[in-house]
Structure formats: C-alpha cells, structure tokens
Amino acid sequence: MHYLTPRLEVRDIQDADWEAMHRVRGDPLVSRYMDFKPATAAETRAWVEECAEHNRARPRFAHLGAIVLRQTGEIIGHIGVGHPDSHLRDIGDRDFGYALRRDCWGRGLMPEAIGGLLCFCFRELKVNSVFAQCAKGNTASARAMAKAGMVFVRELQASAESHEPSRVYIAGAETWEQGQDVIIIAKQDGL
C-alpha cells in the first residue's frame, strides 16, 4: 500500500519502523481505547516485524501502513486494512484499524489518512464496502471516521478484547465521495 494525501504519505510498514511505531504503541493514552495495551519495545518490534511479513506475503491478505508526515518524513501512526474476522463478515468486505501519535491528535490528520485508505480500497482493491469500529467512548475516532465520509451503522456489544461496546462505521464504494487529493503510488496485489 502506498498513497499520498496533501499532508501524509502512507506506505507499507517496514522492519526499520519499530522505534517510531513504539512512540505510538507504547503510549498508554493512545492504547486507551484500542484492543492492545501499551506495548513494550520488544512487543512493538515483534508487531512491526509481523506487519512487514504480512506486507511481503503473496497473495496479500492485509495492507499495513505507516502514516508519515510528508513535510518532515517522520512516522506518526499506522493504518491497516484486511479481511474482517468471521463474526464481522456480515458488515462489510474489509475492515481497518489505526492509531495516531498523541502529539498529532486534533489536527485533522486521521480523517485524511482514512480518506486515503478508503480511496485505496475502492480504486485499487475494488472492494464494495469498508468498515471500522471504535470504542463507544472514543468520540474523537468516531468524528475522524465521519469526517472521512463514513456513516454509523450499528453498535456492537463489548468483547473480551474491547471491554466496552463499539460503534461501527462503514463506507460503500457506490455512495462514498472519493477524495480528489489522494494519489495512489503503485498498484498493489489484491486482497
């Protein structure tokens, strides 16, 4: 996966990204609403290596990207898309997740990254629908998805991973207004 938005570059996560990713995954405030706890450096390194391995696999089952500020070249988060878990397949074709470094919150960067991901999914992967979920209390994440053109569809009960209900947002290829400021860098192997 590789795309550009006005302020961001999203590209495949690579093994060398682990230290920058640890600033995201090791932060207790970032992980507050996530399905992971603050990671140790070793856990982050293992997660990044696993992401990079998924990105190298053919056929490709997931696209796991580093969110990079174009102006500085620094990694500020991650976003990834893949096939949904079996109990969520009735919602949409693909689901995605994301996290952003705390010092980058409130700047409109995540709606920009999500909009680019939706464009990538609809233009390159040719899927019909893409969804994501956020903890019910994570209003910032809900706003980011709405700003990217996604709509709320339903609430899911708490699970063993989330411990609180989640809100599901979806975008459909036929109804989503595709962003004009997204450039897909290279065609990818399908999911």
C-alpha angles and dihedrals in degrees: 000000000000127000140148130220124181093277105014144062116201114195137159115291111252131200092252091060096076099100093051090045090052089065085062104036096039095055113101093208092053092050094044094102098023131101089246133067122228104297128228117233090258092051092049092049091051091047092050092048089051091049092049090049091052089050091053094048120108122235089037118228098176140023111213115185140191114224108224128188104235093209095057105016092232123141110240103171149328138259128184140177132200145136113312123248112268094257090056101045092102089066102060149324098266137011131204142196136196147178132197131203110259096239088060096055120117096027100099093250098126096053086051092051092045092049089052091049092051090050090050091049095048099039102036107022092036094218123158100220140015126191141180136184135215134190111273090243094051097092093162091060091046090052091049092055092046092049088052089058101263122136131217112251108168150333123252124209120249116279134200089266101043104035090201136059117275133214119227122215125188140188124199124208093231097049104031115098104232115229116249094207099063121103118193106213102197135006110250135212108267125258 
